[in-house]
Amino acid sequence: MNDNMHTHYKPKNFSDLAAFGFTKLLRLFADLFFKKRYGHRAVILETVAAVPGMVAGMLNHLKSLRKMQNDNGWIKTLLDEAENERMHLMTFIEIAKPSIFERFLVILVQGIFFNLYFVMYLLSPRTCHRIVGYFEEQAIVSYTDYLNEVENGNIENIPAPKIAIDYWNLSEFARLKDVIIAVRDDEMSHRDVNHDFVKQIDDKKQIKKPKEESLEINETLN
């Protein structure tokens, strides 16, 4: 097993605690609603997971234009993340065959979460990237549980859909188990990237703070 698989970033401040609490609350609702219907859970949750990268990418794009500054690769990374999560959704639609109600739920959840995340990102990008990092930590747990159910024979290890074979360049004989592993690997990458974005934001603030303190000292001495 990958030692990095269940890495958890412990909350260090109020922003982290708020992000972790929000994530655990959503996890509770998902557990109560879907229980062990992992394919259907994936359809709804990947709808949510595909939103942050698009929102953050768009807002960072506008910020780069507004400030006429380089984005240091953030925009492409975020938009690639959104596209990757969208492909997760397209894959699990083929696997789970969501009902009309679940399709309506996708529209409802997306509408609510998009607007909520948009406002949150305007207020605190740091908290939002930490939320995504924690989302991905929980996604890794869910996909590991899903994989265990398949390996134990409780969920049929059906052939992988063609969309998954083409996207992840899987073997033509790939099964559901292979798809879950590929998706889980993606989530591990997104987890690390978003937690690293938080670190970059914190580091930038630390660099800025001594400069401000130096200016205050100089003003006092003068």
FIGUTI-160948 format. One record per residue (C-alpha): residue in three letters; z negated, x, y. Coordinates in steps of 0.05 Angstrom, whole numbers, padded with zeros to 5 digits, always signed. Layout:
N
ALAZXY;...
***
This chain:
222
MET+00000+00000+00000;ASN+00016+00023+00070;ASP-00048+00049+00102;ASN-00023+00025+00169;MET-00011-00045+00146;HIS-00077-00077+00167;THR-00091-00035+00228;HIS-00134-00075+00276;TYR-00143-00058+00350;LYS-00215-00075+00367;PRO-00225-00113+00433;LYS-00251-00066+00487;ASN-00258-00112+00547;PHE-00254-00184+00570;SER-00178-00183+00570;ASP-00178-00161+00497;LEU-00231-00212+00478;ALA-00193-00268+00511;ALA-00129-00247+00475;PHE-00165-00242+00407;GLY-00201-00308+00416;PHE-00136-00344+00435;THR-00101-00314+00374;LYS-00157-00334+00326;LEU-00156-00405+00354;LEU-00082-00412+00340;ARG-00093-00382+00271;LEU-00146-00435+00256;PHE-00097-00491+00274;ALA-00043-00460+00231;ASP-00089-00453+00171;LEU-00113-00525+00178;PHE-00043-00554+00187;PHE-00002-00513+00138;LYS-00053-00488+00088;LYS-00011-00451+00035;ARG+00057-00478+00057;TYR+00076-00408+00079;GLY+00151-00420+00088;HIS+00139-00479+00134;ARG+00085-00441+00171;ALA+00135-00385+00182;VAL+00185-00433+00213;ILE+00136-00458+00266;LEU+00102-00391+00279;GLU+00168-00352+00286;THR+00188-00404+00338;VAL+00127-00382+00378;ALA+00136-00308+00361;ALA+00207-00307+00389;VAL+00183-00330+00458;PRO+00141-00271+00485;GLY+00196-00218+00480;MET+00245-00262+00517;VAL+00196-00281+00572;ALA+00169-00211+00581;GLY+00239-00181+00578;MET+00264-00230+00631;LEU+00205-00218+00678;ASN+00209-00143+00670;HIS+00284-00147+00684;LEU+00271-00184+00749;LYS+00215-00135+00767;SER+00262-00076+00756;LEU+00314-00108+00801;ARG+00262-00127+00854;LYS+00229-00059+00857;MET+00294-00021+00844;GLN+00258+00021+00791;ASN+00274+00041+00720;ASP+00240-00001+00666;ASN+00229+00059+00618;GLY+00262+00021+00561;TRP+00215-00039+00561;ILE+00269-00092+00573;LYS+00313-00073+00514;THR+00253-00065+00468;LEU+00227-00134+00487;LEU+00294-00169+00480;ASP+00306-00135+00413;GLU+00238-00161+00391;ALA+00257-00232+00412;GLU+00323-00227+00374;ASN+00287-00200+00312;GLU+00237-00257+00313;ARG+00294-00307+00321;MET+00326-00279+00258;HIS+00260-00288+00222;LEU+00264-00361+00242;MET+00337-00369+00220;THR+00319-00338+00153;PHE+00259-00384+00139;ILE+00298-00445+00159;GLU+00343-00429+00100;ILE+00283-00419+00055;ALA+00236-00475+00076;LYS+00286-00529+00096;PRO+00242-00559+00152;SER+00236-00634+00157;ILE+00256-00675+00218;PHE+00183-00677+00239;GLU+00177-00601+00234;ARG+00241-00592+00275;PHE+00210-00638+00328;LEU+00147-00597+00325;VAL+00188-00533+00337;ILE+00215-00564+00402;LEU+00146-00586+00424;VAL+00111-00520+00408;GLN+00167-00479+00441;GLY+00165-00521+00505;ILE+00089-00515+00512;PHE+00084-00442+00492;PHE+00142-00418+00534;ASN+00113-00446+00598;LEU+00043-00424+00581;TYR+00064-00353+00565;PHE+00108-00349+00627;VAL+00049-00365+00673;MET+00002-00320+00633;TYR+00050-00261+00639;LEU+00056-00270+00714;LEU-00020-00266+00718;SER-00035-00212+00667;PRO+00021-00175+00628;ARG-00034-00132+00595;THR-00068-00192+00564;CYS-00002-00221+00542;HIS+00019-00158+00505;ARG-00049-00154+00472;ILE-00040-00227+00450;VAL+00026-00209+00418;GLY-00006-00149+00384;TYR-00060-00194+00355;PHE-00008-00247+00337;GLU+00028-00195+00296;GLU-00036-00172+00262;GLN-00047-00244+00239;ALA+00027-00250+00219;ILE+00018-00189+00174;VAL-00041-00223+00140;SER-00002-00288+00131;TYR+00059-00253+00102;THR+00015-00212+00055;ASP-00017-00277+00030;TYR+00053-00307+00023;LEU+00075-00246-00017;ASN+00014-00251-00062;GLU+00030-00324-00077;VAL+00101-00304-00097;GLU+00078-00246-00140;ASN+00026-00290-00174;GLY+00080-00342-00191;ASN+00050-00397-00148;ILE+00113-00397-00104;GLU+00182-00389-00135;ASN+00214-00322-00122;ILE+00281-00353-00102;PRO+00344-00313-00085;ALA+00344-00286-00014;PRO+00390-00326+00033;LYS+00454-00292+00054;ILE+00431-00288+00127;ALA+00372-00245+00105;ILE+00415-00201+00060;ASP+00464-00188+00116;TYR+00411-00177+00171;TRP+00365-00129+00132;ASN+00421-00099+00090;LEU+00386-00121+00027;SER+00414-00117-00044;GLU+00458-00176-00064;PHE+00405-00188-00118;ALA+00347-00191-00068;ARG+00295-00245-00076;LEU+00245-00280-00031;LYS+00195-00223-00044;ASP+00242-00173-00013;VAL+00252-00217+00049;ILE+00177-00224+00060;ILE+00167-00149+00056;ALA+00224-00137+00106;VAL+00195-00189+00154;ARG+00125-00160+00147;ASP+00151-00091+00163;ASP+00182-00118+00226;GLU+00116-00150+00246;MET+00080-00084+00237;SER+00129-00052+00285;HIS+00120-00107+00337;ARG+00044-00101+00331;ASP+00045-00027+00346;VAL+00096-00033+00402;ASN+00056-00087+00439;HIS-00011-00052+00431;ASP+00023+00011+00457;PHE+00049-00028+00518;VAL-00024-00045+00533;LYS-00041+00029+00528;GLN+00015+00047+00576;ILE-00009-00005+00626;ASP-00080+00022+00621;ASP-00057+00094+00628;LYS-00017+00076+00690;LYS-00078+00044+00721;GLN-00120+00106+00705;ILE-00068+00151+00739;LYS-00065+00105+00800;LYS-00141+00100+00807;PRO-00156+00174+00820;LYS-00101+00175+00872;GLU-00133+00116+00908;GLU-00201+00149+00904;SER-00172+00214+00932;LEU-00142+00176+00991;GLU-00210+00144+01005;ILE-00244+00212+01005;ASN-00192+00241+01052;GLU-00199+00183+01100;THR-00275+00191+01099;LEU-00271+00266+01112;ASN-00223+00255+01170;
***
